[in-house]
Amino acid sequence: MEPTPDKYWRGLILFGLNESTYKMGLGHLLLNYGINGQDKISLDDLSQDFLNLYLERCKDNKPQMGQVGKQTCVEKEIDAIRHRGKDISDSVRVVGKVALSDMVLQRFNTLFGNPIPQPFYQFDKGDKCLILNPNLLELCQSKEIKETLEKELFSRWDLLEHSFQRIHPVPLIPDERLEYLQNWQERKNLTPLVPLLWGYQQGRCFYCREELNDVHVDHVIPHSSIGHNEVWNLVLADCNCNEQKLDTLPSWEFLEKLIMRNEYYIASSHPLKEEIIRCLGKTPIERKENVRKHYEITLRYKQRHWRGNPDYDPSRDEDYLFWVRLYAKRV
């Protein structure tokens, strides 16, 4: 079955080693153009919109790239506008050439280093216009779809900014969400972690794939058995599944899904990547074995499974299997 455009879109936005936030900025503008029915955008207009977007985004001076002491081209232009009175039209030209034409427009349609089969737009160096392809316009058929994709995009953008602020390999920045990594055992309210977990579940419950409304952060292996709040064991669940599961252990199929979710985090350089590696191990095999050990110990204690919604089998979930197959190509 041919993967749907939204799967490739989520792959581009949520995965990959991002050296800067440019993919997020371009992705946001592409969604806006699509929802407005624009299928042809001049490079000049795109450059102006891109710079305007970052002028607003950079008001709090959060870094937009991960190399210590360095700035993106856009950040340098913004500093020149704000502090040296540079003409905005001059900066627009620089952004169009350096940040867009020579950089992010060449790389946006690549996933794990390879071009996706159906790119979301057509653009080659030297072109004066960007042509949006039908698969991008398909994503923007409704405001609801656009809003869902944008929520994931901005969540990833936030995470990149947080990760770029880090000095140490384990997050130590004074942000309420990532601060939880320092004091897991003392913390009980896990609600601030929702934005960190949201995008990779596509706004759907981990246990039934229904849309999340009343969102709960759940311990897959029960807290009573495992005794900690480490992020590798946390997922988002809707209220019904969370209340049905309570303090029981889910079947192994859900643990396999959890293991793959953790590998997604690591492959995508999620800010929680180093925390998961620290807790579970440096290799996929080591991490899987450590999860299995926790599971088997808990099973001996609990002696029964919670199997969840009988109509949902994670091993047959096409969205889940798509990412399993995609990730399998890399290991």
N, C-alpha and C positions, 0 to 999 in steps of 0.2 A: 504494500500500500504506500503510495506516495505521501511523504510527510506534508502536513499542512503548513501554510506560511507562518502561522503563529508559533509553531515549534522552532522553526529556524530563527524567527525573530527573537524568541526567548533565549535561544542559544547564543546569538550574537550579543545580546544585552547582558546576560547573566554569567557567561563563561568567558574564560580567556584571561591572560595576564595583561591587565590594562596598565600601560605606562602613563596614561593621562585619562581625563574624563571626557575626551573629545567624542567618543562613541555615544555617550549619554546625551551630550548636547546635540549632536547631529540626529540621533534617534528621536529626540523630542520634537525637533523641527520637522522631521519627515512625517511623523504622526499628525502634526498640525496641518501640514500641506495636504496630506491624504484626506483628512476629515473635511477639509475645505474644497475638496475636489480638484486640487491643482495637480496636474501631471507633468508640468514643465516649469522649472524655476531657474531663473538666470543665476549665474554664479555671483553676480554683484548683489542681487537680492538675498541670496543665501548667506553671503559674507556679512552683510549688514545685520541680518537676523541673528546670525551666530554671535557676532560681537555684542549686540544688544542683550542677548540671552546671558552672556558671561558678565557683562557689566552689572546686571542684576544679581547673578549668582555669586559674584565675588565681593559683594558688599561687606561680608564678614571676614574676608581675607583667608578663607580656608584654601589650602593648597590644592591645585588641580593636576599635579603630577607627583610621582613617587620618588624622584631622585632628590636627595637632600641638598638644599642650597641652590636648586635650579628651578626655573619657571617655564611654563609653556609659552609659546609665542603669543597666545592671546593674553596671558597674564602680563607679559612684558608690555604689550600694547596698551592694556588698561592702565598700567602704572604710568606710561608715557602720557596718556590722555589726562589722567588725574593730577599728576605732579609736575609735568613739564609742558602742559598745554598743547600737546600734539593734536593736530586736526584729525577729527574722527574719520573723515573720508580717506586720509592717508592710511590710517590703521585698518580700515575696511579692506583696502587693497592688499596690505600685508597679510591679513588674516585669510583672505581668499586664496592667495598664492601659497603661503607657507603652511598654514594650519589645515586648510581644506583641500585645495587642488593637489598639493604634493604629499599630503599625509592622510587624514582620516577618510577622505573620499576614496582613496586607493585601498584602504584596509577594512572598511566597515563590513563588507560582504564576505569576510573570511571567518571561519570557525575552526579552532584548533589548527591554525596555520594553513588551511585549505579553503578555496573559494566554495561557497555554497552553490548547489546546482542551479538555483534560480535567484539571481541577485535582485535586490529590492529597487535598484535604479540603474540607469546607464550613465556612465561618465568616464571619459578618458582625459588624461592630461592635455591641456590645450583647449578643451571644450569650453564654451561660454554658457552652457545650460546643463542642467541636471534633468533627466527624463525619468519620472517615476514609473515603475513597472506595474502591471495589473495585480501582482501578488501583494504589493504594499497597499494599493487602493482597496483590495479585498479585506485587509486588516482593519481598515477604517470605515467599514460599512455602517457602523453605529457609534454613537458617543460612548455607549456602555463599554464596548470592546476597547476603544481608545483609552478610556479612563482606567480600565484594568491594566492595560499594557503600560500606561504612564505611571501608575502606582508602583509597578515593579521596577520601571526604569529609574524613577526618583529614589526608590529604596536602594538600588544598586549605586546610584550616584552618591547618596549619603554615605554608604559604606566605603566607597572609594576615598572620599574626602577624609573619613575617619582613619582609614588605613594609612593614608599619606601623611597624617599627622603623627603617626607613631614614631618613636625614637627607638624603642626596644622591640625585640621580636614578638613578645607577648603584649597585647594591647594594654597600655597604662594611661591612656588619655582620660581626662576628667569628663567623660561623657556618660550619662546615666545608664545607657544600654551596655556599653563595653566595660563599664566599671564592675559589672557583675562578675566578670572573669577573675577579679581579684579576691572576691569574698563570697564564693559560691555557698559555702556551708551556712553562713549567717543570713543569707537572703531567702525569703520565702515567696514574695510577690515577684513573679517572673514576667508580668505584663510588659515591662519595657523592652523585653527581648523580641516582642512580636515583629517589629520592623526588620530585625536581623534575619528572621526565618521566613518572612512572607513570600518574597519573590520566587523562591525555589519550589514552593508548593502551588504556585499559580493561583493563590487565593482560595485554595480548596483544602478540605480536611484530609489529613494524612491517612485516615482509616477508612474513609468511604468515598472520597473524591467529590463530595457534594460541596457547593459553594459555602465558604465560611461567612457566617453572620455573627453569632455569639462566639467569639474566638477565645479558646483556652490554650495555654501552653501546657503540654502534657509530657510526663516522663514515660517513654516507651517501656523500658524496664522499670517497674514501679519504684518510686522513691523509697518505700519501706524496705525494699530488698537491696537496692544499690547504694543508698545512703548518701547521695550527692546530687547536685544540680548541674553536672557538666553538660555542655552544650551538645556533645555528640549524641546524647540520649534524649534530647528535647525536640518536640515537633509541635505543630499547630493542629488542634482538633476542634471540631464544633462541639457545642454544649452537649448534644445528645450522645455522641460517641464517648466523650469524656466521662459523662455520668454513667454510661453503661459499662465502660471498661473499669472505672474506679481503681482498685488496687490489684488488678489481675495482670497476668502476663499475656501479651498477644502471641499468636502463633508465629512460627519461625519465618513465614513469608513476609511478615511485616518487619522483622529484623533484617532480612535481606534487602528490603526496600530502604530501611534506615541506613544500612551499610553503604548502599549506592548513593544515597543522599549525602552522606559524609564525604564520599569520594568526589561528588560534584563540588562541594565546598572547597575541597583541596585543589581540584583541577581549575577552579575559577578564581583562585587566589582571594577567596573570601576573607575578610578580616578575622574570622574565627578559624582560619586554616591552621595557624600555628598552635592554637589551643587544642584542636582535635589531634594533631600529630603528637603533641606533648602527652596527651592522655592515653592514646591508643597505639602509637607506634609510628615508625618512619615509612613502612611499606604497606601496600594494600593487604598483603597476606597477613602480616603481623596485626594490622588493625582488625581484620575480619576475625582472626582467632581470638583476640581479646574480647570482642563483642560476644563471640560464641561462648567463651568461658563465663562471662557475666550471665548470659542467658541460661546456660546449663545449671549453674549454681542456683539461680532464681527458680528454675523449673523444679529442682529437687525440693526446694522450700515450699513453693506454691502448689505444685503437683497438678495443676490444671491450666488450660489455656482460655483466653478470650479470643474468639474467632471473628468478632466484628459483624458487619452487615453481610448476611449470606449472599446478597446480590453483588458484592464487590470482592474480587480476588486480585490482590496486587500483582500476582504472577501473570495475570492476563490483561492488565491495564495497558492499553496501547500507548498512552502518553509515557508511562513509566518505562515500558519496553523500548520505546524509541530512544530514550536517553541511555538505557542499558547498552543497546546496540552501538550507539554513537560513541559512548565512552569505551566500549570494548575494543574499538579500533586503535585506541591510544595506549593500551596496556599489553 
